[in-house]
Amino acid sequence: MSTALSILQNALAKELDSLSDPEDWSEFGLMDVEEDTSTPEEVSALREFVQAYNTPNALDAEETARKLMSLNEDRVPCDGDIDKGWRIAWLLYEVGIQMVQYQVAILVVSDAVMALPRLDATPEQEVRFGKEKLERWRKLEVFWYDCWNERWDRYNEFRYGNGIGGYIAANAWVARHLVLHLPDFYYTSDLSLAFSRMILALEKDLWNHPDVEEDDEVVIRSRKDYTIATLNTDVHALVPFLVIAGDIMYRYTDREMIARRFAEADQENHVHNTREFWQRFSTNRSERSLWKAEKKVDQHEWLTRERWAFWKKRLAWISEQTELLQRTRDEAIMIVQLMTEIEGRGA
């Protein structure tokens, strides 16, 4: 293991550990029918699985998924207004944010839930909830949409205020999901987020703010001052992505490989390779293609090896700015070293 990577990994692990309490499950399973919170049985099923995951006593993911999504809870009144999908989604997400060491296990069990042919429900419950709602619960739609979008709120807290470090935990989770599920060329949400963090930190927003002189009682800071104001958080937010999924990110800056894969998809008549599909998602930041339109951003093609090199130059500049925290400067130079090592390993 390289020195740069080992230092970043240790620093990231230390920070994530500081955000976690592996034994603090006290806020989960405090059932409140009116609030439709997770039940003790649901919490127990999840806790047993994640704590045993990747050990000799590991539990079966499919069986855990069945227990977790079972609608035959004794504690939930038959006539209660429940939303199983919402309840489980937020249980998975909050445990993953608060106990980051369980993120991979939660992703595994969520995959198992979506692989279930149907939920464990009585005929009466199937009629009561309806096929469409049960299917939404099985697909964990709230988890993948509402909960996953919580990252943006955490980002704003992290960048512009003194919010908790949950944003770093959320970024680590996205990176781990990216590693477990290599991106399809038509669904690139996690990869889009990883690269958008790079672009925002190293190219966009405050880098391009115009210099403005003092005007009466209002003082507008220079472009550099604006940039310095957020780099301490922006650079730190890059660490989880590059430490966990840096090799994958670099792989998807290979223009020839991308072009070849799109050509293969065209020949295969991919179900989503249609004009209607691209129009539908052209304005959706979480589902847009990173390469299809070959869009130019700040005179750079969307993703290329040249752009990767440009980011390294910006990070090298950051490492020399004495106004920044020493942690930020150290992380910037270590990220440069890590990116160089990733280049050496190839795509």
C-alpha positions as CSV (number, residue, x, y, z in Angstrom):
1,M,0.0,0.0,0.0
2,S,1.3,3.4,-0.9
3,T,2.2,6.0,1.7
4,A,-0.3,8.5,0.4
5,L,-3.1,6.1,0.2
6,S,-2.4,4.6,3.6
7,I,-2.4,8.0,5.2
8,L,-5.6,9.0,3.6
9,Q,-7.2,5.7,4.4
10,N,-6.2,5.9,8.0
11,A,-7.4,9.5,8.3
12,L,-10.7,8.6,6.7
13,A,-11.2,5.6,8.8
14,K,-10.4,7.6,11.9
15,E,-12.9,10.3,11.0
16,L,-15.6,7.8,10.2
17,D,-15.0,6.0,13.4
18,S,-15.4,9.3,15.3
19,L,-18.9,9.6,13.7
20,S,-19.9,6.1,14.6
21,D,-21.0,4.3,17.7
22,P,-21.3,0.6,16.8
23,E,-23.3,-0.2,19.9
24,D,-25.7,2.7,20.0
25,W,-28.9,1.3,18.7
26,S,-30.9,2.9,21.4
27,E,-32.8,5.3,19.1
28,F,-34.0,2.5,16.8
29,G,-36.9,0.2,17.5
30,L,-38.8,2.6,19.8
31,M,-42.0,1.9,18.1
32,D,-44.5,4.7,17.6
33,V,-47.5,3.7,15.5
34,E,-48.4,7.4,14.8
35,E,-44.9,8.2,13.6
36,D,-44.6,4.8,11.8
37,T,-41.1,4.2,13.2
38,S,-39.2,0.9,12.9
39,T,-40.3,-2.0,15.0
40,P,-38.1,-3.9,17.5
41,E,-38.3,-6.9,15.2
42,E,-37.1,-5.0,12.2
43,V,-34.2,-3.4,14.1
44,S,-33.3,-6.8,15.5
45,A,-33.2,-8.4,12.0
46,L,-31.0,-5.7,10.6
47,R,-28.7,-5.5,13.6
48,E,-28.1,-9.3,13.7
49,F,-27.2,-9.3,10.0
50,V,-24.9,-6.3,9.9
51,Q,-23.0,-7.3,13.0
52,A,-22.4,-10.8,11.7
53,Y,-21.7,-9.7,8.1
54,N,-18.3,-10.9,6.8
55,T,-17.6,-13.1,9.8
56,P,-17.7,-16.9,10.2
57,N,-21.2,-16.4,11.6
58,A,-22.5,-14.4,8.7
59,L,-26.3,-14.7,8.2
60,D,-28.1,-15.3,4.9
61,A,-29.0,-12.0,3.2
62,E,-32.2,-13.3,1.6
63,E,-33.6,-14.6,4.9
64,T,-32.8,-11.3,6.6
65,A,-34.5,-9.5,3.7
66,R,-37.6,-11.6,4.2
67,K,-37.6,-10.9,7.9
68,L,-37.0,-7.2,7.5
69,M,-39.8,-6.7,4.9
70,S,-42.3,-9.1,6.5
71,L,-45.8,-7.5,6.9
72,N,-46.8,-10.0,9.5
73,E,-45.8,-7.9,12.5
74,D,-47.7,-8.6,15.7
75,R,-47.0,-5.1,17.0
76,V,-48.5,-3.2,14.0
77,P,-52.3,-3.0,14.2
78,C,-54.1,-4.5,11.2
79,D,-56.0,-1.3,10.6
80,G,-53.0,1.0,11.2
81,D,-51.9,3.4,8.5
82,I,-48.4,2.1,7.9
83,D,-45.8,2.6,5.2
84,K,-43.4,-0.3,5.3
85,G,-41.2,1.0,2.5
86,W,-40.8,4.4,4.2
87,R,-40.1,2.8,7.6
88,I,-37.4,0.4,6.4
89,A,-35.8,2.9,4.0
90,W,-35.1,5.4,6.8
91,L,-34.0,2.6,9.2
92,L,-31.4,1.5,6.6
93,Y,-30.3,5.0,5.8
94,E,-29.9,6.3,9.4
95,V,-28.1,3.2,10.6
96,G,-25.7,3.5,7.6
97,I,-25.0,7.2,8.3
98,Q,-24.6,6.8,12.0
99,M,-22.7,3.5,11.9
100,V,-20.6,3.7,8.8
101,Q,-18.9,0.4,9.4
102,Y,-22.2,-1.3,8.5
103,Q,-22.7,0.5,5.1
104,V,-21.6,-2.4,2.9
105,A,-23.7,-4.9,4.8
106,I,-26.7,-2.6,4.5
107,L,-26.2,-2.3,0.7
108,V,-26.0,-6.1,0.5
109,V,-29.2,-6.6,2.4
110,S,-30.9,-3.9,0.4
111,D,-30.0,-5.8,-2.8
112,A,-31.4,-8.9,-1.3
113,V,-34.7,-7.1,-0.6
114,M,-35.0,-6.0,-4.2
115,A,-34.3,-9.5,-5.3
116,L,-37.2,-11.0,-3.4
117,P,-40.0,-12.2,-5.7
118,R,-42.6,-10.8,-3.4
119,L,-43.1,-9.6,0.1
120,D,-44.3,-11.8,2.9
121,A,-47.9,-10.7,3.3
122,T,-51.3,-12.2,4.0
123,P,-53.9,-12.3,1.3
124,E,-55.8,-9.6,3.2
125,Q,-52.7,-7.4,3.3
126,E,-52.2,-7.8,-0.4
127,V,-55.7,-6.6,-1.0
128,R,-55.4,-3.8,1.5
129,F,-52.1,-2.3,0.3
130,G,-52.4,-3.2,-3.3
131,K,-50.0,-4.7,-5.7
132,E,-48.4,-1.4,-6.8
133,K,-47.6,-0.2,-3.3
134,L,-46.2,-3.6,-2.3
135,E,-44.0,-3.5,-5.4
136,R,-42.7,0.0,-4.5
137,W,-41.8,-1.2,-1.0
138,R,-40.0,-4.2,-2.4
139,K,-38.0,-2.0,-4.7
140,L,-37.1,0.3,-1.7
141,E,-38.0,3.3,-3.7
142,V,-37.9,5.6,-0.7
143,F,-34.4,4.4,0.1
144,W,-33.0,5.0,-3.3
145,Y,-34.8,8.4,-4.0
146,D,-35.8,10.2,-0.8
147,C,-33.1,8.9,1.5
148,W,-30.3,9.0,-1.1
149,N,-31.2,12.7,-1.9
150,E,-30.6,13.5,1.7
151,R,-26.9,13.8,0.7
152,W,-27.6,17.2,-0.8
153,D,-29.0,18.6,2.5
154,R,-26.0,17.2,4.4
155,Y,-23.7,18.8,1.8
156,N,-25.2,22.3,2.4
157,E,-24.8,21.9,6.2
158,F,-21.3,20.7,5.7
159,R,-20.1,23.4,3.3
160,Y,-21.8,26.5,4.5
161,G,-22.2,25.9,8.2
162,N,-21.1,23.9,11.1
163,G,-23.1,20.8,10.2
164,I,-22.2,17.4,11.5
165,G,-19.8,15.2,9.6
166,G,-22.6,13.1,8.1
167,Y,-21.7,14.4,4.7
168,I,-18.4,12.6,4.8
169,A,-20.3,9.4,5.8
170,A,-22.8,9.9,3.0
171,N,-20.0,10.3,0.5
172,A,-18.3,7.2,1.7
173,W,-21.6,5.3,1.3
174,V,-22.0,6.5,-2.3
175,A,-18.4,5.5,-3.1
176,R,-19.0,2.0,-1.6
177,H,-22.1,1.6,-3.6
178,L,-20.2,2.6,-6.7
179,V,-17.6,-0.1,-5.9
180,L,-20.3,-2.8,-5.3
181,H,-22.2,-1.8,-8.4
182,L,-20.0,-0.7,-11.3
183,P,-22.0,1.9,-13.2
184,D,-24.0,1.0,-16.3
185,F,-23.5,3.6,-19.0
186,Y,-27.2,4.5,-18.7
187,Y,-27.4,4.8,-15.0
188,T,-24.5,6.9,-13.6
189,S,-25.9,8.5,-10.5
190,D,-23.1,7.6,-8.1
191,L,-20.4,8.3,-10.7
192,S,-22.0,11.6,-11.5
193,L,-21.9,12.6,-7.9
194,A,-18.3,11.6,-7.5
195,F,-17.2,13.7,-10.5
196,S,-19.5,16.6,-9.6
197,R,-17.7,16.9,-6.3
198,M,-14.4,17.1,-8.1
199,I,-15.8,19.7,-10.5
200,L,-17.4,21.8,-7.8
201,A,-14.3,21.8,-5.6
202,L,-11.7,22.4,-8.3
203,E,-13.5,24.2,-11.2
204,K,-16.9,25.6,-10.5
205,D,-18.7,28.1,-8.3
206,L,-16.3,30.2,-6.3
207,W,-13.3,29.6,-8.6
208,N,-15.1,31.6,-11.2
209,H,-16.5,34.4,-9.1
210,P,-15.5,37.8,-10.5
211,D,-13.2,40.1,-8.6
212,V,-15.1,43.1,-7.2
213,E,-13.7,46.1,-5.5
214,E,-15.0,47.7,-2.3
215,D,-18.2,49.5,-3.1
216,D,-19.5,52.0,-0.5
217,E,-20.4,49.9,2.5
218,V,-20.4,46.5,0.8
219,V,-17.1,44.7,0.4
220,I,-17.1,41.8,-2.1
221,R,-14.1,39.6,-1.7
222,S,-11.8,38.5,-4.5
223,R,-12.2,35.3,-6.4
224,K,-9.3,33.7,-4.4
225,D,-10.9,34.8,-1.1
226,Y,-14.2,33.2,-2.1
227,T,-12.5,30.0,-3.1
228,I,-10.4,29.8,0.1
229,A,-13.6,30.2,2.1
230,T,-14.9,26.7,1.0
231,L,-11.8,24.7,0.0
232,N,-11.3,23.5,3.6
233,T,-14.6,21.6,3.2
234,D,-14.6,20.9,-0.5
235,V,-11.2,19.2,-0.6
236,H,-12.0,17.2,2.5
237,A,-15.2,15.9,0.8
238,L,-13.2,14.5,-2.1
239,V,-11.3,12.0,0.1
240,P,-14.0,9.3,0.5
241,F,-14.5,9.1,-3.3
242,L,-10.8,8.9,-4.3
243,V,-9.8,6.6,-1.5
244,I,-12.7,4.2,-2.0
245,A,-13.5,4.5,-5.7
246,G,-10.6,6.4,-7.3
247,D,-9.6,3.6,-9.6
248,I,-13.2,3.4,-10.9
249,M,-13.4,7.1,-11.5
250,Y,-10.1,7.1,-13.5
251,R,-11.4,4.2,-15.6
252,Y,-14.3,6.3,-16.8
253,T,-12.1,9.0,-18.1
254,D,-10.8,6.7,-20.8
255,R,-12.4,8.2,-23.9
256,E,-11.7,5.3,-26.2
257,M,-13.1,2.8,-23.8
258,I,-16.3,4.9,-23.3
259,A,-16.8,5.3,-27.1
260,R,-16.3,1.5,-27.6
261,R,-18.8,0.6,-24.9
262,F,-21.4,3.0,-26.3
263,A,-20.9,1.5,-29.8
264,E,-21.5,-1.9,-28.3
265,A,-24.7,-0.7,-26.5
266,D,-25.9,0.8,-29.8
267,Q,-25.5,-2.5,-31.6
268,E,-27.3,-4.3,-28.8
269,N,-30.3,-2.0,-29.1
270,H,-30.3,-1.2,-25.4
271,V,-33.8,-0.6,-24.2
272,H,-32.8,2.8,-22.9
273,N,-30.7,3.9,-25.8
274,T,-33.4,6.0,-27.3
275,R,-33.9,9.7,-28.0
276,E,-36.9,9.8,-25.6
277,F,-34.8,8.3,-22.8
278,W,-32.0,10.9,-23.2
279,Q,-34.5,13.8,-23.4
280,R,-36.2,12.6,-20.3
281,F,-33.1,12.5,-18.2
282,S,-31.1,15.3,-19.9
283,T,-32.0,17.7,-17.0
284,N,-31.8,15.2,-14.2
285,R,-28.5,15.5,-12.5
286,S,-28.6,12.1,-10.8
287,E,-29.4,10.1,-13.9
288,R,-27.7,11.9,-16.8
289,S,-25.0,10.3,-18.9
290,L,-21.5,11.6,-18.3
291,W,-20.4,11.2,-21.9
292,K,-23.3,10.8,-24.4
293,A,-23.8,14.5,-25.2
294,E,-20.0,15.2,-25.1
295,K,-20.9,18.4,-23.4
296,K,-18.2,20.9,-22.8
297,V,-17.8,22.4,-19.3
298,D,-15.4,25.4,-18.9
299,Q,-13.7,24.5,-22.2
300,H,-13.1,21.0,-21.0
301,E,-14.8,17.9,-22.4
302,W,-17.0,16.4,-19.7
303,L,-14.6,13.7,-18.7
304,T,-11.2,13.1,-20.1
305,R,-7.7,12.2,-18.9
306,E,-6.7,15.8,-19.6
307,R,-9.3,17.0,-17.2
308,W,-8.0,14.5,-14.6
309,A,-4.6,16.1,-15.0
310,F,-6.1,19.6,-14.7
311,W,-7.6,18.6,-11.3
312,K,-4.2,17.5,-10.1
313,K,-2.7,20.9,-11.0
314,R,-5.5,22.7,-9.0
315,L,-4.9,20.4,-6.0
316,A,-1.2,21.1,-6.2
317,W,-2.0,24.8,-6.1
318,I,-4.3,24.3,-3.1
319,S,-1.5,22.5,-1.3
320,E,0.6,25.7,-1.4
321,Q,-2.0,28.1,0.0
322,T,-1.0,29.0,3.5
323,E,-4.4,30.5,4.2
324,L,-5.9,27.0,4.2
325,L,-6.0,24.6,7.1
326,Q,-2.9,22.4,7.3
327,R,-5.2,19.4,7.0
328,T,-6.6,20.7,3.7
329,R,-3.1,21.3,2.3
330,D,-1.9,17.9,3.4
331,E,-5.0,16.2,1.9
332,A,-4.5,18.0,-1.4
333,I,-1.0,16.9,-2.0
334,M,-1.8,13.3,-0.9
335,I,-4.8,13.2,-3.3
336,V,-2.4,14.3,-6.1
337,Q,0.0,11.4,-5.1
338,L,-2.9,9.0,-5.0
339,M,-4.3,10.1,-8.4
340,T,-0.8,9.7,-9.9
341,E,-0.6,6.1,-8.5
342,I,-4.0,5.4,-9.9
343,E,-2.8,6.5,-13.3
344,G,0.1,4.1,-13.0
345,R,-2.2,1.2,-12.3
346,G,-4.2,1.9,-15.4
347,A,-7.9,1.8,-16.2
